């Protein structure tokens, strides 16, 4: 079960500004304490804030838990 969301920050792609804006994305990891494990899921779109990206990761966890409950019923 996935229980950890990481927010990743990076420069926006194809920005023509002299100061490149920062965009965020979320990745969901299993809560097993291993920092070198691959993510279970990562969003493939850009968010304008870290909070928005974190919410995206939490939404995926909620959807994933709902699917697991439905498949076990």
N, CA, C and O atoms as a Maestro MAE file, in Angstrom:
{
 s_m_m2io_version
 :::
 2.0.0
}

f_m_ct {
 s_m_title
 :::
 protein
 m_atom[292] {
  # First column is atom index #
  i_m_mmod_type
  r_m_x_coord
  r_m_y_coord
  r_m_z_coord
  i_m_residue_number
  s_m_chain_name
  s_m_pdb_residue_name
  s_m_pdb_atom_name
  i_m_atomic_number
  :::
  1 25 0.838 -1.179 0.000 1 A "UNK " " N  " 7
  2 3 0.000 0.000 0.000 1 A "UNK " " CA " 6
  3 2 0.885 1.244 0.000 1 A "UNK " " C  " 6
  4 15 1.854 1.315 0.756 1 A "UNK " " O  " 8
  5 25 0.569 2.192 -0.816 2 A "UNK " " N  " 7
  6 3 1.336 3.423 -0.924 2 A "UNK " " CA " 6
  7 2 0.904 4.392 0.172 2 A "UNK " " C  " 6
  8 15 -0.288 4.622 0.375 2 A "UNK " " O  " 8
  9 25 1.871 4.949 0.867 3 A "UNK " " N  " 7
  10 3 1.510 5.890 1.924 3 A "UNK " " CA " 6
  11 2 2.405 7.127 1.966 3 A "UNK " " C  " 6
  12 15 2.271 7.938 2.882 3 A "UNK " " O  " 8
  13 25 3.292 7.291 1.026 4 A "UNK " " N  " 7
  14 3 4.209 8.423 1.078 4 A "UNK " " CA " 6
  15 2 4.181 9.188 -0.234 4 A "UNK " " C  " 6
  16 15 4.332 8.599 -1.304 4 A "UNK " " O  " 8
  17 25 3.987 10.497 -0.155 5 A "UNK " " N  " 7
  18 3 3.980 11.359 -1.334 5 A "UNK " " CA " 6
  19 2 5.222 12.240 -1.283 5 A "UNK " " C  " 6
  20 15 5.506 12.866 -0.262 5 A "UNK " " O  " 8
  21 25 5.952 12.284 -2.377 6 A "UNK " " N  " 7
  22 3 7.078 13.206 -2.509 6 A "UNK " " CA " 6
  23 2 6.732 14.226 -3.579 6 A "UNK " " C  " 6
  24 15 6.163 13.896 -4.620 6 A "UNK " " O  " 8
  25 25 7.082 15.455 -3.304 7 A "UNK " " N  " 7
  26 3 6.885 16.533 -4.280 7 A "UNK " " CA " 6
  27 2 8.245 16.874 -4.868 7 A "UNK " " C  " 6
  28 15 9.200 17.148 -4.141 7 A "UNK " " O  " 8
  29 25 8.317 16.853 -6.184 8 A "UNK " " N  " 7
  30 3 9.566 17.120 -6.888 8 A "UNK " " CA " 6
  31 2 9.473 18.475 -7.571 8 A "UNK " " C  " 6
  32 15 8.465 18.782 -8.209 8 A "UNK " " O  " 8
  33 25 10.507 19.279 -7.444 9 A "UNK " " N  " 7
  34 3 10.549 20.598 -8.074 9 A "UNK " " CA " 6
  35 2 11.575 20.581 -9.194 9 A "UNK " " C  " 6
  36 15 12.631 19.957 -9.084 9 A "UNK " " O  " 8
  37 25 11.244 21.281 -10.275 10 A "UNK " " N  " 7
  38 3 12.184 21.382 -11.400 10 A "UNK " " CA " 6
  39 2 11.865 22.638 -12.189 10 A "UNK " " C  " 6
  40 15 10.823 23.263 -11.992 10 A "UNK " " O  " 8
  41 25 12.761 22.997 -13.073 11 A "UNK " " N  " 7
  42 3 12.515 24.155 -13.925 11 A "UNK " " CA " 6
  43 2 11.485 23.796 -14.991 11 A "UNK " " C  " 6
  44 15 11.474 22.673 -15.496 11 A "UNK " " O  " 8
  45 25 10.635 24.735 -15.328 12 A "UNK " " N  " 7
  46 3 9.615 24.525 -16.356 12 A "UNK " " CA " 6
  47 2 10.285 24.269 -17.694 12 A "UNK " " C  " 6
  48 15 11.322 24.854 -18.007 12 A "UNK " " O  " 8
  49 25 9.690 23.402 -18.467 13 A "UNK " " N  " 7
  50 3 10.241 23.092 -19.779 13 A "UNK " " CA " 6
  51 2 9.866 24.181 -20.780 13 A "UNK " " C  " 6
  52 15 8.766 24.733 -20.738 13 A "UNK " " O  " 8
  53 25 10.783 24.472 -21.662 14 A "UNK " " N  " 7
  54 3 10.579 25.405 -22.769 14 A "UNK " " CA " 6
  55 2 10.117 26.785 -22.307 14 A "UNK " " C  " 6
  56 15 9.206 27.372 -22.891 14 A "UNK " " O  " 8
  57 25 10.740 27.285 -21.275 15 A "UNK " " N  " 7
  58 3 10.430 28.633 -20.803 15 A "UNK " " CA " 6
  59 2 11.338 29.627 -21.511 15 A "UNK " " C  " 6
  60 15 12.539 29.389 -21.638 15 A "UNK " " O  " 8
  61 25 10.783 30.722 -21.964 16 A "UNK " " N  " 7
  62 3 11.574 31.750 -22.652 16 A "UNK " " CA " 6
  63 2 11.931 32.902 -21.716 16 A "UNK " " C  " 6
  64 15 12.446 33.930 -22.154 16 A "UNK " " O  " 8
  65 25 11.662 32.729 -20.464 17 A "UNK " " N  " 7
  66 3 11.946 33.761 -19.481 17 A "UNK " " CA " 6
  67 2 13.416 33.688 -19.069 17 A "UNK " " C  " 6
  68 15 13.983 32.596 -19.025 17 A "UNK " " O  " 8
  69 25 14.047 34.832 -18.763 18 A "UNK " " N  " 7
  70 3 15.431 34.784 -18.295 18 A "UNK " " CA " 6
  71 2 15.557 34.085 -16.939 18 A "UNK " " C  " 6
  72 15 16.609 33.531 -16.618 18 A "UNK " " O  " 8
  73 25 14.491 34.113 -16.153 19 A "UNK " " N  " 7
  74 3 14.449 33.378 -14.896 19 A "UNK " " CA " 6
  75 2 13.447 32.251 -15.077 19 A "UNK " " C  " 6
  76 15 12.244 32.489 -15.186 19 A "UNK " " O  " 8
  77 25 13.943 31.034 -15.110 20 A "UNK " " N  " 7
  78 3 13.060 29.899 -15.363 20 A "UNK " " CA " 6
  79 2 12.148 29.641 -14.170 20 A "UNK " " C  " 6
  80 15 12.627 29.517 -13.043 20 A "UNK " " O  " 8
  81 25 10.847 29.557 -14.402 21 A "UNK " " N  " 7
  82 3 9.924 29.279 -13.297 21 A "UNK " " CA " 6
  83 2 10.075 27.837 -12.809 21 A "UNK " " C  " 6
  84 15 10.526 26.958 -13.543 21 A "UNK " " O  " 8
  85 25 9.691 27.625 -11.568 22 A "UNK " " N  " 7
  86 3 9.727 26.295 -10.968 22 A "UNK " " CA " 6
  87 2 8.335 25.676 -11.092 22 A "UNK " " C  " 6
  88 15 7.329 26.339 -10.840 22 A "UNK " " O  " 8
  89 25 8.286 24.415 -11.477 23 A "UNK " " N  " 7
  90 3 7.042 23.652 -11.500 23 A "UNK " " CA " 6
  91 2 7.236 22.410 -10.633 23 A "UNK " " C  " 6
  92 15 8.362 22.008 -10.338 23 A "UNK " " O  " 8
  93 25 6.140 21.827 -10.241 24 A "UNK " " N  " 7
  94 3 6.167 20.722 -9.295 24 A "UNK " " CA " 6
  95 2 5.424 19.517 -9.852 24 A "UNK " " C  " 6
  96 15 4.507 19.654 -10.662 24 A "UNK " " O  " 8
  97 25 5.830 18.342 -9.409 25 A "UNK " " N  " 7
  98 3 5.104 17.116 -9.725 25 A "UNK " " CA " 6
  99 2 5.136 16.224 -8.489 25 A "UNK " " C  " 6
  100 15 5.947 16.428 -7.586 25 A "UNK " " O  " 8
  101 25 4.255 15.246 -8.460 26 A "UNK " " N  " 7
  102 3 4.150 14.350 -7.302 26 A "UNK " " CA " 6
  103 2 4.556 12.942 -7.692 26 A "UNK " " C  " 6
  104 15 4.384 12.521 -8.836 26 A "UNK " " O  " 8
  105 25 5.094 12.226 -6.726 27 A "UNK " " N  " 7
  106 3 5.405 10.807 -6.892 27 A "UNK " " CA " 6
  107 2 4.974 10.099 -5.613 27 A "UNK " " C  " 6
  108 15 5.145 10.630 -4.516 27 A "UNK " " O  " 8
  109 25 4.417 8.906 -5.754 28 A "UNK " " N  " 7
  110 3 3.924 8.136 -4.611 28 A "UNK " " CA " 6
  111 2 4.819 6.917 -4.431 28 A "UNK " " C  " 6
  112 15 5.099 6.187 -5.382 28 A "UNK " " O  " 8
  113 25 5.261 6.711 -3.193 29 A "UNK " " N  " 7
  114 3 6.167 5.626 -2.850 29 A "UNK " " CA " 6
  115 2 5.551 4.737 -1.781 29 A "UNK " " C  " 6
  116 15 4.714 5.193 -1.002 29 A "UNK " " O  " 8
  117 25 5.958 3.472 -1.736 30 A "UNK " " N  " 7
  118 3 5.511 2.620 -0.628 30 A "UNK " " CA " 6
  119 2 6.194 3.080 0.655 30 A "UNK " " C  " 6
  120 15 7.298 3.623 0.614 30 A "UNK " " O  " 8
  121 25 5.556 2.869 1.765 31 A "UNK " " N  " 7
  122 3 6.123 3.294 3.043 31 A "UNK " " CA " 6
  123 2 6.928 2.146 3.642 31 A "UNK " " C  " 6
  124 15 6.534 1.555 4.647 31 A "UNK " " O  " 8
  125 25 8.058 1.838 3.012 32 A "UNK " " N  " 7
  126 3 8.879 0.734 3.500 32 A "UNK " " CA " 6
  127 2 10.244 1.182 4.009 32 A "UNK " " C  " 6
  128 15 11.065 0.343 4.381 32 A "UNK " " O  " 8
  129 25 10.501 2.478 4.032 33 A "UNK " " N  " 7
  130 3 11.746 2.990 4.566 33 A "UNK " " CA " 6
  131 2 12.923 2.949 3.615 33 A "UNK " " C  " 6
  132 15 13.980 3.488 3.943 33 A "UNK " " O  " 8
  133 25 12.789 2.342 2.465 34 A "UNK " " N  " 7
  134 3 13.881 2.264 1.490 34 A "UNK " " CA " 6
  135 2 13.843 3.496 0.602 34 A "UNK " " C  " 6
  136 15 12.885 3.696 -0.145 34 A "UNK " " O  " 8
  137 25 14.879 4.321 0.677 35 A "UNK " " N  " 7
  138 3 14.884 5.549 -0.102 35 A "UNK " " CA " 6
  139 2 15.249 5.323 -1.567 35 A "UNK " " C  " 6
  140 15 15.156 6.250 -2.371 35 A "UNK " " O  " 8
  141 25 15.659 4.117 -1.923 36 A "UNK " " N  " 7
  142 3 16.094 3.837 -3.293 36 A "UNK " " CA " 6
  143 2 15.062 3.066 -4.105 36 A "UNK " " C  " 6
  144 15 15.371 2.592 -5.199 36 A "UNK " " O  " 8
  145 25 13.867 2.936 -3.601 37 A "UNK " " N  " 7
  146 3 12.819 2.193 -4.298 37 A "UNK " " CA " 6
  147 2 12.172 3.091 -5.364 37 A "UNK " " C  " 6
  148 15 12.084 4.306 -5.192 37 A "UNK " " O  " 8
  149 25 11.733 2.490 -6.436 38 A "UNK " " N  " 7
  150 3 11.065 3.233 -7.511 38 A "UNK " " CA " 6
  151 2 9.669 3.654 -7.070 38 A "UNK " " C  " 6
  152 15 9.039 2.969 -6.263 38 A "UNK " " O  " 8
  153 25 9.182 4.776 -7.594 39 A "UNK " " N  " 7
  154 3 7.824 5.192 -7.223 39 A "UNK " " CA " 6
  155 2 6.777 4.239 -7.796 39 A "UNK " " C  " 6
  156 15 6.979 3.628 -8.845 39 A "UNK " " O  " 8
  157 25 5.662 4.128 -7.088 40 A "UNK " " N  " 7
  158 3 4.530 3.340 -7.574 40 A "UNK " " CA " 6
  159 2 3.769 4.101 -8.645 40 A "UNK " " C  " 6
  160 15 3.154 3.508 -9.532 40 A "UNK " " O  " 8
  161 25 3.819 5.427 -8.550 41 A "UNK " " N  " 7
  162 3 3.097 6.297 -9.473 41 A "UNK " " CA " 6
  163 2 3.756 7.660 -9.460 41 A "UNK " " C  " 6
  164 15 4.302 8.079 -8.440 41 A "UNK " " O  " 8
  165 25 3.710 8.350 -10.574 42 A "UNK " " N  " 7
  166 3 4.164 9.739 -10.659 42 A "UNK " " CA " 6
  167 2 3.251 10.480 -11.621 42 A "UNK " " C  " 6
  168 15 2.896 9.949 -12.673 42 A "UNK " " O  " 8
  169 25 2.868 11.700 -11.270 43 A "UNK " " N  " 7
  170 3 1.998 12.447 -12.174 43 A "UNK " " CA " 6
  171 2 2.810 12.917 -13.378 43 A "UNK " " C  " 6
  172 15 3.997 13.224 -13.259 43 A "UNK " " O  " 8
  173 25 2.172 12.969 -14.513 44 A "UNK " " N  " 7
  174 3 2.865 13.315 -15.760 44 A "UNK " " CA " 6
  175 2 2.523 14.728 -16.219 44 A "UNK " " C  " 6
  176 15 2.638 15.048 -17.403 44 A "UNK " " O  " 8
  177 25 2.110 15.556 -15.294 45 A "UNK " " N  " 7
  178 3 1.780 16.940 -15.630 45 A "UNK " " CA " 6
  179 2 2.422 17.869 -14.609 45 A "UNK " " C  " 6
  180 15 2.893 17.425 -13.562 45 A "UNK " " O  " 8
  181 25 2.438 19.164 -14.922 46 A "UNK " " N  " 7
  182 3 3.089 20.149 -14.073 46 A "UNK " " CA " 6
  183 2 2.078 20.853 -13.179 46 A "UNK " " C  " 6
  184 15 0.955 21.138 -13.595 46 A "UNK " " O  " 8
  185 25 2.491 21.131 -11.946 47 A "UNK " " N  " 7
  186 3 1.678 21.901 -11.005 47 A "UNK " " CA " 6
  187 2 2.384 23.213 -10.719 47 A "UNK " " C  " 6
  188 15 3.611 23.290 -10.783 47 A "UNK " " O  " 8
  189 25 1.612 24.242 -10.405 48 A "UNK " " N  " 7
  190 3 2.176 25.556 -10.144 48 A "UNK " " CA " 6
  191 2 2.598 25.753 -8.693 48 A "UNK " " C  " 6
  192 15 3.299 26.715 -8.378 48 A "UNK " " O  " 8
  193 25 2.180 24.855 -7.810 49 A "UNK " " N  " 7
  194 3 2.577 24.964 -6.401 49 A "UNK " " CA " 6
  195 2 2.857 23.571 -5.843 49 A "UNK " " C  " 6
  196 15 2.371 22.561 -6.353 49 A "UNK " " O  " 8
  197 25 3.655 23.554 -4.780 50 A "UNK " " N  " 7
  198 3 3.976 22.289 -4.122 50 A "UNK " " CA " 6
  199 2 2.725 21.682 -3.491 50 A "UNK " " C  " 6
  200 15 2.546 20.464 -3.501 50 A "UNK " " O  " 8
  201 25 1.859 22.538 -2.940 51 A "UNK " " N  " 7
  202 3 0.619 22.049 -2.326 51 A "UNK " " CA " 6
  203 2 -0.305 21.389 -3.329 51 A "UNK " " C  " 6
  204 15 -0.943 20.381 -3.027 51 A "UNK " " O  " 8
  205 25 -0.374 21.955 -4.516 52 A "UNK " " N  " 7
  206 3 -1.207 21.379 -5.581 52 A "UNK " " CA " 6
  207 2 -0.662 20.007 -5.996 52 A "UNK " " C  " 6
  208 15 -1.433 19.073 -6.215 52 A "UNK " " O  " 8
  209 25 0.650 19.888 -6.102 53 A "UNK " " N  " 7
  210 3 1.262 18.605 -6.461 53 A "UNK " " CA " 6
  211 2 1.037 17.578 -5.365 53 A "UNK " " C  " 6
  212 15 0.746 16.417 -5.653 53 A "UNK " " O  " 8
  213 25 1.168 17.991 -4.113 54 A "UNK " " N  " 7
  214 3 0.939 17.093 -2.993 54 A "UNK " " CA " 6
  215 2 -0.507 16.584 -2.998 54 A "UNK " " C  " 6
  216 15 -0.757 15.401 -2.764 54 A "UNK " " O  " 8
  217 25 -1.446 17.481 -3.266 55 A "UNK " " N  " 7
  218 3 -2.854 17.092 -3.360 55 A "UNK " " CA " 6
  219 2 -3.096 16.094 -4.478 55 A "UNK " " C  " 6
  220 15 -3.934 15.203 -4.343 55 A "UNK " " O  " 8
  221 25 -2.371 16.232 -5.582 56 A "UNK " " N  " 7
  222 3 -2.484 15.291 -6.693 56 A "UNK " " CA " 6
  223 2 -2.049 13.889 -6.244 56 A "UNK " " C  " 6
  224 15 -2.698 12.894 -6.567 56 A "UNK " " O  " 8
  225 25 -0.952 13.828 -5.504 57 A "UNK " " N  " 7
  226 3 -0.477 12.544 -4.985 57 A "UNK " " CA " 6
  227 2 -1.459 11.929 -4.004 57 A "UNK " " C  " 6
  228 15 -1.703 10.723 -4.042 57 A "UNK " " O  " 8
  229 25 -2.026 12.754 -3.119 58 A "UNK " " N  " 7
  230 3 -3.007 12.252 -2.158 58 A "UNK " " CA " 6
  231 2 -4.258 11.736 -2.863 58 A "UNK " " C  " 6
  232 15 -4.834 10.726 -2.457 58 A "UNK " " O  " 8
  233 25 -4.677 12.433 -3.920 59 A "UNK " " N  " 7
  234 3 -5.853 11.990 -4.683 59 A "UNK " " CA " 6
  235 2 -5.591 10.635 -5.321 59 A "UNK " " C  " 6
  236 15 -6.481 9.785 -5.358 59 A "UNK " " O  " 8
  237 25 -4.372 10.424 -5.827 60 A "UNK " " N  " 7
  238 3 -4.061 9.125 -6.422 60 A "UNK " " CA " 6
  239 2 -4.104 8.029 -5.369 60 A "UNK " " C  " 6
  240 15 -4.609 6.939 -5.633 60 A "UNK " " O  " 8
  241 25 -3.576 8.306 -4.170 61 A "UNK " " N  " 7
  242 3 -3.607 7.307 -3.096 61 A "UNK " " CA " 6
  243 2 -5.050 6.958 -2.753 61 A "UNK " " C  " 6
  244 15 -5.377 5.782 -2.595 61 A "UNK " " O  " 8
  245 25 -5.911 7.954 -2.635 62 A "UNK " " N  " 7
  246 3 -7.321 7.696 -2.322 62 A "UNK " " CA " 6
  247 2 -7.981 6.861 -3.407 62 A "UNK " " C  " 6
  248 15 -8.725 5.931 -3.099 62 A "UNK " " O  " 8
  249 25 -7.723 7.175 -4.666 63 A "UNK " " N  " 7
  250 3 -8.296 6.403 -5.772 63 A "UNK " " CA " 6
  251 2 -7.765 4.980 -5.764 63 A "UNK " " C  " 6
  252 15 -8.517 4.034 -5.999 63 A "UNK " " O  " 8
  253 25 -6.473 4.821 -5.495 64 A "UNK " " N  " 7
  254 3 -5.863 3.498 -5.482 64 A "UNK " " CA " 6
  255 2 -6.432 2.650 -4.343 64 A "UNK " " C  " 6
  256 15 -6.695 1.462 -4.529 64 A "UNK " " O  " 8
  257 25 -6.620 3.247 -3.180 65 A "UNK " " N  " 7
  258 3 -7.205 2.524 -2.052 65 A "UNK " " CA " 6
  259 2 -8.630 2.116 -2.351 65 A "UNK " " C  " 6
  260 15 -9.052 1.024 -1.970 65 A "UNK " " O  " 8
  261 25 -9.386 2.978 -3.030 66 A "UNK " " N  " 7
  262 3 -10.762 2.653 -3.411 66 A "UNK " " CA " 6
  263 2 -10.822 1.489 -4.379 66 A "UNK " " C  " 6
  264 15 -11.695 0.627 -4.270 66 A "UNK " " O  " 8
  265 25 -9.892 1.460 -5.330 67 A "UNK " " N  " 7
  266 3 -9.841 0.351 -6.289 67 A "UNK " " CA " 6
  267 2 -9.474 -0.953 -5.601 67 A "UNK " " C  " 6
  268 15 -10.030 -2.001 -5.929 67 A "UNK " " O  " 8
  269 25 -8.532 -0.904 -4.636 68 A "UNK " " N  " 7
  270 3 -8.145 -2.115 -3.910 68 A "UNK " " CA " 6
  271 2 -9.311 -2.647 -3.098 68 A "UNK " " C  " 6
  272 15 -9.524 -3.858 -3.040 68 A "UNK " " O  " 8
  273 25 -10.079 -1.748 -2.463 69 A "UNK " " N  " 7
  274 3 -11.233 -2.174 -1.674 69 A "UNK " " CA " 6
  275 2 -12.307 -2.793 -2.556 69 A "UNK " " C  " 6
  276 15 -12.924 -3.789 -2.178 69 A "UNK " " O  " 8
  277 25 -12.532 -2.211 -3.728 70 A "UNK " " N  " 7
  278 3 -13.547 -2.728 -4.643 70 A "UNK " " CA " 6
  279 2 -13.156 -4.089 -5.195 70 A "UNK " " C  " 6
  280 15 -14.014 -4.954 -5.374 70 A "UNK " " O  " 8
  281 25 -11.868 -4.290 -5.468 71 A "UNK " " N  " 7
  282 3 -11.439 -5.564 -6.033 71 A "UNK " " CA " 6
  283 2 -11.416 -6.688 -4.986 71 A "UNK " " C  " 6
  284 15 -11.515 -7.863 -5.339 71 A "UNK " " O  " 8
  285 25 -11.285 -6.331 -3.701 72 A "UNK " " N  " 7
  286 3 -11.254 -7.363 -2.667 72 A "UNK " " CA " 6
  287 2 -12.658 -7.701 -2.166 72 A "UNK " " C  " 6
  288 15 -12.827 -8.682 -1.442 72 A "UNK " " O  " 8
  289 25 -13.668 -6.911 -2.537 73 A "UNK " " N  " 7
  290 3 -15.038 -7.148 -2.059 73 A "UNK " " CA " 6
  291 2 -15.746 -8.183 -2.884 73 A "UNK " " C  " 6
  292 15 -16.905 -8.499 -2.616 73 A "UNK " " O  " 8
  :::
 }
 m_bond[291] {
  # First column is bond index #
  i_m_from
  i_m_to
  i_m_order
  :::
  1 1 2 1
  2 2 3 1
  3 3 4 2
  4 3 5 1
  5 5 6 1
  6 6 7 1
  7 7 8 2
  8 7 9 1
  9 9 10 1
  10 10 11 1
  11 11 12 2
  12 11 13 1
  13 13 14 1
  14 14 15 1
  15 15 16 2
  16 15 17 1
  17 17 18 1
  18 18 19 1
  19 19 20 2
  20 19 21 1
  21 21 22 1
  22 22 23 1
  23 23 24 2
  24 23 25 1
  25 25 26 1
  26 26 27 1
  27 27 28 2
  28 27 29 1
  29 29 30 1
  30 30 31 1
  31 31 32 2
  32 31 33 1
  33 33 34 1
  34 34 35 1
  35 35 36 2
  36 35 37 1
  37 37 38 1
  38 38 39 1
  39 39 40 2
  40 39 41 1
  41 41 42 1
  42 42 43 1
  43 43 44 2
  44 43 45 1
  45 45 46 1
  46 46 47 1
  47 47 48 2
  48 47 49 1
  49 49 50 1
  50 50 51 1
  51 51 52 2
  52 51 53 1
  53 53 54 1
  54 54 55 1
  55 55 56 2
  56 55 57 1
  57 57 58 1
  58 58 59 1
  59 59 60 2
  60 59 61 1
  61 61 62 1
  62 62 63 1
  63 63 64 2
  64 63 65 1
  65 65 66 1
  66 66 67 1
  67 67 68 2
  68 67 69 1
  69 69 70 1
  70 70 71 1
  71 71 72 2
  72 71 73 1
  73 73 74 1
  74 74 75 1
  75 75 76 2
  76 75 77 1
  77 77 78 1
  78 78 79 1
  79 79 80 2
  80 79 81 1
  81 81 82 1
  82 82 83 1
  83 83 84 2
  84 83 85 1
  85 85 86 1
  86 86 87 1
  87 87 88 2
  88 87 89 1
  89 89 90 1
  90 90 91 1
  91 91 92 2
  92 91 93 1
  93 93 94 1
  94 94 95 1
  95 95 96 2
  96 95 97 1
  97 97 98 1
  98 98 99 1
  99 99 100 2
  100 99 101 1
  101 101 102 1
  102 102 103 1
  103 103 104 2
  104 103 105 1
  105 105 106 1
  106 106 107 1
  107 107 108 2
  108 107 109 1
  109 109 110 1
  110 110 111 1
  111 111 112 2
  112 111 113 1
  113 113 114 1
  114 114 115 1
  115 115 116 2
  116 115 117 1
  117 117 118 1
  118 118 119 1
  119 119 120 2
  120 119 121 1
  121 121 122 1
  122 122 123 1
  123 123 124 2
  124 123 125 1
  125 125 126 1
  126 126 127 1
  127 127 128 2
  128 127 129 1
  129 129 130 1
  130 130 131 1
  131 131 132 2
  132 131 133 1
  133 133 134 1
  134 134 135 1
  135 135 136 2
  136 135 137 1
  137 137 138 1
  138 138 139 1
  139 139 140 2
  140 139 141 1
  141 141 142 1
  142 142 143 1
  143 143 144 2
  144 143 145 1
  145 145 146 1
  146 146 147 1
  147 147 148 2
  148 147 149 1
  149 149 150 1
  150 150 151 1
  151 151 152 2
  152 151 153 1
  153 153 154 1
  154 154 155 1
  155 155 156 2
  156 155 157 1
  157 157 158 1
  158 158 159 1
  159 159 160 2
  160 159 161 1
  161 161 162 1
  162 162 163 1
  163 163 164 2
  164 163 165 1
  165 165 166 1
  166 166 167 1
  167 167 168 2
  168 167 169 1
  169 169 170 1
  170 170 171 1
  171 171 172 2
  172 171 173 1
  173 173 174 1
  174 174 175 1
  175 175 176 2
  176 175 177 1
  177 177 178 1
  178 178 179 1
  179 179 180 2
  180 179 181 1
  181 181 182 1
  182 182 183 1
  183 183 184 2
  184 183 185 1
  185 185 186 1
  186 186 187 1
  187 187 188 2
  188 187 189 1
  189 189 190 1
  190 190 191 1
  191 191 192 2
  192 191 193 1
  193 193 194 1
  194 194 195 1
  195 195 196 2
  196 195 197 1
  197 197 198 1
  198 198 199 1
  199 199 200 2
  200 199 201 1
  201 201 202 1
  202 202 203 1
  203 203 204 2
  204 203 205 1
  205 205 206 1
  206 206 207 1
  207 207 208 2
  208 207 209 1
  209 209 210 1
  210 210 211 1
  211 211 212 2
  212 211 213 1
  213 213 214 1
  214 214 215 1
  215 215 216 2
  216 215 217 1
  217 217 218 1
  218 218 219 1
  219 219 220 2
  220 219 221 1
  221 221 222 1
  222 222 223 1
  223 223 224 2
  224 223 225 1
  225 225 226 1
  226 226 227 1
  227 227 228 2
  228 227 229 1
  229 229 230 1
  230 230 231 1
  231 231 232 2
  232 231 233 1
  233 233 234 1
  234 234 235 1
  235 235 236 2
  236 235 237 1
  237 237 238 1
  238 238 239 1
  239 239 240 2
  240 239 241 1
  241 241 242 1
  242 242 243 1
  243 243 244 2
  244 243 245 1
  245 245 246 1
  246 246 247 1
  247 247 248 2
  248 247 249 1
  249 249 250 1
  250 250 251 1
  251 251 252 2
  252 251 253 1
  253 253 254 1
  254 254 255 1
  255 255 256 2
  256 255 257 1
  257 257 258 1
  258 258 259 1
  259 259 260 2
  260 259 261 1
  261 261 262 1
  262 262 263 1
  263 263 264 2
  264 263 265 1
  265 265 266 1
  266 266 267 1
  267 267 268 2
  268 267 269 1
  269 269 270 1
  270 270 271 1
  271 271 272 2
  272 271 273 1
  273 273 274 1
  274 274 275 1
  275 275 276 2
  276 275 277 1
  277 277 278 1
  278 278 279 1
  279 279 280 2
  280 279 281 1
  281 281 282 1
  282 282 283 1
  283 283 284 2
  284 283 285 1
  285 285 286 1
  286 286 287 1
  287 287 288 2
  288 287 289 1
  289 289 290 1
  290 290 291 1
  291 291 292 2
  :::
 }
}
